[in-house]
Amino acid sequence: MKTRDKISASVLYQLFLRPFTPEGTLSAAAGLLEHIRSLGVDVVYLCPVFRQDDDPRTEYWSDRQIKSGLKNPKNPYRIQDYFHVDPEYGTDGDLGDFIEKAHRLGLRVILDLVYYHCGPTAVFLEQHPDFIKRDANGTVHYGSWHFPELNFECQELREYLWGNMEFFVREYGVDGYRCDVGDMVPLSFWEEGRKRLAAIRPDLLMLNEGTKPEYLGTFDVNYDFRWSCDLPQVCAGGCTVQKLREYWEEVHNRLPAGGRVLRSMDNHDIANDTGICRRENAIGSRAVEACLTVNFTLDGVPFLYNGYEIADNGSHSIYGNRFYGKNFLINWSRALTAAGQERLEFIRGLCNLRHAQPALSDGDVEWLPVRGEGAAAYLRRSPEQTLAVLVNLRDEPASLWIPLADSTRTAAVLWQRSVSWRRGGEGLQADLGGYGFLVVEV
């Protein structure tokens, strides 16, 4: 399988150490890697593990950090040292052990790079004051989050960061990077970084937390922030499938050939303590599962935030850990409930579906016209197969009819819930219950 095909067929799992286990450490998380692998996940995206700046001066904290009320000076996205693991998470050796175990299990690991800004007491500032932006008087330029912005006009800074990227690939066997606010870092920096990394590992995965189409090619996958919000809003009544489709077409037309976006609903930013409600609470578990079905059967790369596999509905926090706000944890006891067990099997089924059907990773998308505001229908076509996908994103019945060229052939059901259907005439008729869905090979 070609590298880009391999990426399209992958499922990403975001592992945020602070809420993942009570210990919040790499070694504790490593004990759950077998669980992650059992889901059918391919790639573990590990939130920043590098040494955080512990400067207690709140004028150098982000607004959200202050608003959390936890008084934790350490922000995973305010880095002091890019080359070492923060003691909160363990040791440098613990990171190596985590990656080694993941590889034994067949999992790839990508680390989170935070290169747009750094902490106010970053280890390189004394010897390299020109590594950060300054005005004509030498005053430090602080960005939107009140952190010093890195100065990419400085070639020595670029060399320092390229060396950082190469170090973890060469010394730890890292399989790629998720790049924080990647659009805010010059594309020329990423292009050269990717070129240097390719000399070590040609099959690296590069994920951009940004949406600029021109960054694809250097990056394998872009984020899609609006999709993460609009999709669950269809379930909540704040968006329609027609508007969702129009937005998909807008993005699709901007993407370069082979360009991909992330298909997600939740992440560490959404599932935090600032009042943004967890999707599980906002729209309910059955609605979440209908949305997950869309994300796993549409184009792009499906993404799971840790805890989704047990229908976790607790608040998380970027700033909460075992020292501050200990209650911001995944509620793993839900795995012992009927709802948690059902979700586990649901996620495993979706991952298996994504891997087993070539049209889901390599197929074109053809949206089909439907009546109503909450039901979606589309075909996924590849040289090997054609799949029809019908999903009801509302908690009310929906009747759909879709045209099919050869209605006499038997359709193989691959994924279904709350649906009755039949082929006849020149198409397929399906009656979907609330949040019902149907995936058939036609």
N, C-alpha and C positions, 0 to 999 in steps of 0.2 A: 504494500500500500504506500502511495506517495505521501510525503510529509504533510502536505496541505489537506489531503484526504483524511489522514490520520487525525488531524486537528478537528476537522468537521465532524468526525465520528466520535469525538471525545466528550465526556461529561466532566465539568469542573466542579469541585467542592471547595468552598471557602472555609478554612479552619482558622478561627480567631481564638488564640490561646486563652485569653482572659476569661471568657464565659464557657470555654469548652470543657474544662474540668475544674473542680474546686482548687486544685493546686495551681492551675494556670501555667504549667511548665511544659517544656518539650518532652521530657521523659514521661510525664503523665499522659500527654497526648499520644505519644508513641504506642502506649498500651491499648489505644483504641483504633489503631490503624487497620487491624484485622476487620473491625466493624465497618470502617469506611470502605475497605475493599469489597466486603460482602454485599455492598449496595450495588456494585457494578460501576463505581466511579473510576475514572482514568487518571485524573490530575488533581492533586491537592494544592490549592493556592493558600500559602501560609502568610497571614498578616505579618507586618514588620516584627522581626525578632531582634533587630539591632539595638545597641545601647541607646537608651532614651535620655534626652536632656532633662536633668532634675532641677533646673533653676527654679527656685520658689517664687520669684518675682512675677506676680500675676499680670503685670503689664506686657509680659512676653508669653502669656497663655492665650489660647484661642477663646473667642467669645463662648463657644459651646463648652469648652473645658471649664470655664468659670460657672456657666449656667448649670452645669451638672450638679454643683454643690458638693462634690466629693472631695475637693481640695487635694486632689492627686496631682503633683507637679509633672508626673511622667505621662507624656502623650506618645503613643506608638508612632505617630506621624510627625514627631519633632525629634530628629535624630542628633545625637551627640557624637557617635562613633559608628561609621558605616562598616567597619571591619570586624566587629566583635558582637557577640550575643549579650543582651542585657541580662544581668544576674537575676532579674525577676523571672526570666524564662529558663534559666539554667546556664550551661557553659557552652563554649564553642564546640566542645566534644559532644555535648548532647545534641546539637544541631546535626553534626555528622552522623551520629547514631540514628537520629530520626530519619534522615534521608536514606541511609543504608537500609534500614528496615523497610521503608516505603518501597525502595527498589526491589528488595527481595519479594515483596508482595505484588510486584508488577505495577506499582503506582509511580507516576511522575510527580515531582515536587517543583513548584515555582515559588520564588521569594518575592516580597513586595519591596520595590525600590522607591525611595522618597527623595527625589533629586531636585524638586522645585525649590525647596527651602531646607533649612537645617535649624538646629537649636542655637540659642544665643551663646552657649558655652561649648560649641563644637570643638573637637580636639585639634582641628587644623587652623583655627582662627588666629592664634598667636603668631605662628610662623608664616601663615598665608592670609593676611588680612584682605588681599585682593580676591579671595575666593567668594566673597559676598558682594552684593551691589552696594555702592556708596554714592552719595552725591559729591559735588565738586569740593565740598568742605570736609569730605571723609566721613560724613554721618551715614550710619547704616540705613539701608532701605528695608523697611519691614512690609511684608505683604498683607493680604487680607486677613490672615490668621495670626498676625503679629509676630511672625517668625522671620529671621533674616532670609532674604531671597538669594539664591546662588547666582554667581556672575558667570554666565556662559560665554561672555566675551573674553574670559581668561582661559587661554589654551592650557595652562598648567592645571586648572581645575578640571577641564575636560579629561586630561590624561589621568588625573587622580581617580575620577569616577569610572572611566573605562577600565582602569586597573582593578577597581572594586568589582565591576561586573565580571571581569575575567577571573578574578580570584575565586569567587564562589562556584563558578562553573568548573574551573580546573581543580581546585582543592577539595571541593565538597560534592562534586557531581550534580550540581543543581541543573534542572531540566529547563529552566527559563525564568522569566520575570513578569510580574505584574507591575506596571509603572504608574505610580501615583500621579494624578493630574498631568498625564503625559503630554497633552496638548500645550501645556504652558512651558514645556522645555523645547528648545529649538529642534526641528526635525533633523537638521544636519548632525546634531549630537547623536541622536538615536541611529541614524544611518551608519555612521562610523562605528558605533558600538555594536550594532548588529553584524557588521562586516567582520569585526574582530572576533566576536563570539562564534560566528559561523566557521572560522578557522579552527576552533576547538570542538564545537558541537553543531554540525549543520542542521540538526533536527530540533533546535531549541524552539520553545513556544514563547512568544512575546505578546502580552496582553496590555493594551493601552486603556488607561482610565481616561478616555477622551473620545471625542466623536468626529474629529476632522478626517474626512475621507482620504486626504493626501497622506496621512500617516499609515494607512494600510499599504501593505507591501513590505515596508520596514517592520511594521507590526502585523501579527497574524489575525488579531481580533480587536475590535473597538468595543467600548461600552455603548449602551443605548439607554440613557437615563429616562427619557420620556416613555419608552416602551415599558420600563419597570413600573411606572406609575399608571399609564393609560390602560394596560391590560387588566389589572385588578379593579380599575375604575369602571370597566364595562360591567363587572359583577355588581358593583355598588350603585350603578345607575348614573354615574357621572360621565360616562363616555359610551359611544355606540360602536358596534363592530364595523360599521361603515367608516366611521372616523378613524378607527384603528387601522383598517385596510388602507385608507388614503394616506395615513402617516407611514405605513410600511412601504407603500409605493414611492413616496417621497424620498425615504432613506435609500431604498433599493436603487432608485435611479441615480443617486449620488455616488454609490459605491463603485470602486473600480472592479474590474473583472476579478472574480475570486475573493472579493472583500467580504468579511464576515462581521457580524455584531454579536454581542453577548445577549442571550435570552434569560432574563432574570426577573425576580419580583422583590427580592429582599437582599440585603447585604449589611455589613457592619454599620453603615451610615444610617440606614432606615431603621434597623433593629436596635436603636439606642435609646438613651434616657431623656431625649429632648422633646418627647411628646408625640413623635411620629409613631403611629400605632402599628404593631405587628400585623401582617396580612392575615394571619390565623385568627386574630381577634376581630379585625375590621370587616372581613367578608365571610369568615367561616371556613371550616376544613374542606367541605365539599366544593366550595368555590375555588379554594386554593388548588385543589386537585384538578379541576377543569382548566385552570390557568396553566398548571404544570403540564398538562397534556398538550396544550397549545405550544408551550415553549420547547417541548421535546419533539414535536412533530413538524414544527415550522423550520425554516432555514436558520442558519446561525449556530451558535454553540450553547447548549443548555448549561445552566449554572445553578448550583444548590448552595444555599447558606447553611452552615452547620446547625443541626437541630431540626431542619425541615423533615428529616426522615422519621421523626417521632412526633410530628405535629407540635413541636415546642411553641408555646405561646407567651413565654415570659419576656419581660423587658431586658435588654442587654445594654451595655454601656462601653463605649470606647475607653472610658477612664476608670471603670470599676474593675477591681482585682481582689486578691485575697487580703489586701491591706486596706482597700477603700471600697465600700459598697459591696460586701461579699454576696449579696443576694442577686447580683446580676449574673446568673448562671443558666446554662441549659438545664432544664428539668428532665434529667435522664429517666426519672421514675415513670414518665409517660410511656416509655418503651414497654412497661409491664402492663399497660392498660390495653383494652380492646382497640381503642382509637389509635394508640401508638403502634400496635402490632399491624393493624390494617395499613397504616401509612408506610411502615417498613416494607411491606409486601408491594404496596403501590409504587414506591420509588424503585424497588428492585425490578418490578415489571416494566417501568418506563425506561430504565437504563438498558434492560435487555432488548426492549423494542427498538431503541435508538441504535444499538449495535447490530442487531440482526437484520434490519431492513435497509438496504443500500440507498433507497430513494430518500430516506430521511437525512442522510449526510451529504449526498451528492446530487439529489434531484432538484429540478426546477420547481417553482411554486406557481400554481395557477389558481387564483381566487375564483370562487364560484358565486354567482348572485343568489342571495337568499332574502326571504321576507323577514321583517322584524328587526329589532335593534340589538338583540343579544346572542344570536346564533352565528357561528362562523363555519364556512365550508371551503375547502381548497383541495387541490390535487397536488401530490408530489410525484413528479415523473423523472425517472432515470432510465438509461438504456435497459436495465435489468427488470424494472417493474414500475407499476403505477399504483399509488395508494390514494384512496379517498379518505379525507379527514373531516368529520363533522363534530362540532363542539358547541354545547349550549352553555353560555356564560351567564345565564340568568336562572333564578330559582322559580321558574314557571315553565310549563310544557312548551315545546317548539316542534312544529312539523316542517320538515325540509324535503324538498325534491331536488335532486341534482341530475343533470344529463350525463349519460355514459354512452360511449360510441357503440359498444357491444353489450346490450343488456341481457343477452341470453347466457353469457358465461357465469359460472359460479364465482361468487366473491368469497374470499377467505377472510374471516374475522380475526383481526390481530389484537384489538383492544376495544373494550366496550363497557358501558355502564348505563343503566336506566334507559334502554333504547329497544324499540322493536322496529324492524326494517324488512324491506322486501325489494327485489328487483323486478322490474316489469316495464312494458312499453319501451321507452328509450332512456330509462334512467333508473335511479334508486330513490325509494321513498323511505324516510326515517322519521319516527316519532320519538323525540327525545324528552325524557323527564327533566326536572330541574337539575342543572349541572351535569346532564348526561353527555355521553360522547360515543363516537364510533370511528374506528379506524379499520378499513377493509382494503385488501389487495384486490384490485379490479383488472 
